[in-house]
Amino acid sequence: MKKSIFDKEMENPRFKAIYDEIATELNIGEQIARLRHEARLSQSELAKKVCTSRTAIARYESGDYDRYNVSTLMKIGRALHKKLKISYI
């Protein structure tokens, strides 16, 4: 079976490290947004439950954000009735 360009690039340790870092950042934001939508909450409503601003929630949901705070992630989890799980892959 022929490898895709992506599969070939993933064999490069530098490419894989950068990809994994970006994927993790996107994954956190995507999870927060998905859970918030499932809970039928706006960013403003979630922000109020977490005692933060709507713009802070928007940043956390952004794929460009990389300064997550564990305490804030835990508050978001509690507001969405979810537990925070952090792991190394």
N, C-alpha and C positions, 0 to 999 in steps of 0.2 A: 504494500500500500504506500502510495506516494505521500510524503510529509507536506503539510501546508507551510506557508511562509511563517505563520505564527509558531508552529511546532519547531521549525528550524531555529527561529529567533530565541525560543525558550531554552534551547540548548546552550545559549550564550549566558554565562553566569551573571554578567553585568546587566544584560537586558532582563533576565529573570528577576533579579533583585529589584530593579526599578519597577517592573510590572507588578510584582507582589506588593510593593509599598503602595503604589497607586491603587491597586485593586482593593487593598485593605481600607484605604481612606474612602473610596467610593462605596464600599460595602457598608461601612458604618452609617454614612449619610443616607444611603438607600434604605437601610433597615429602619432608621428613625422615621423617614418619610413614609415608608410602607406601613409601619405600625401606627403612626399618627393617622393616616388615612383610614386604616381598618377601624380605629377607635372613633372615627368621624369627628376628629378635632382639627381646627384650623391651627396654623402656627401660633397665632395670638392666644388661643385657648390653651395650647400646650405650654406656652411660655408662662401664662398665669399660674398654671399648676406647678411649674418648676421654679417659679419666682425669678424669672429672667425676662429678657426682652424678646419680641418677635424676631428681631434681626439676629439675635444670638441663635435662635432655633434655625433660622434660615441658613446661617453660617454652618451649623452642625450638619444640616442636610445637604450642604454643598459638597460636591466632589473635590473642590479645590481646597477645602479646609484641612489642616493637619495639626491643629493645636488642641485636640480633645482633652478635656479635663475629666478624670475618672469620677470625681464627685458629681459633676454635672451629668455625666452619663448615667450614674446611679439614680439621680433625681428624675431624669427622663424615663428611665426604666420603671421606677415606682409609679410615676404619673400614668404610664401606659400599662401598668400591671404586668411587667416583665422583669425578669432577673437579668442582670448584666453578667456576661461570661467573657472573660479575657483569656486568650490562650496563645501560645506560640505554635506555629505550624511547622 
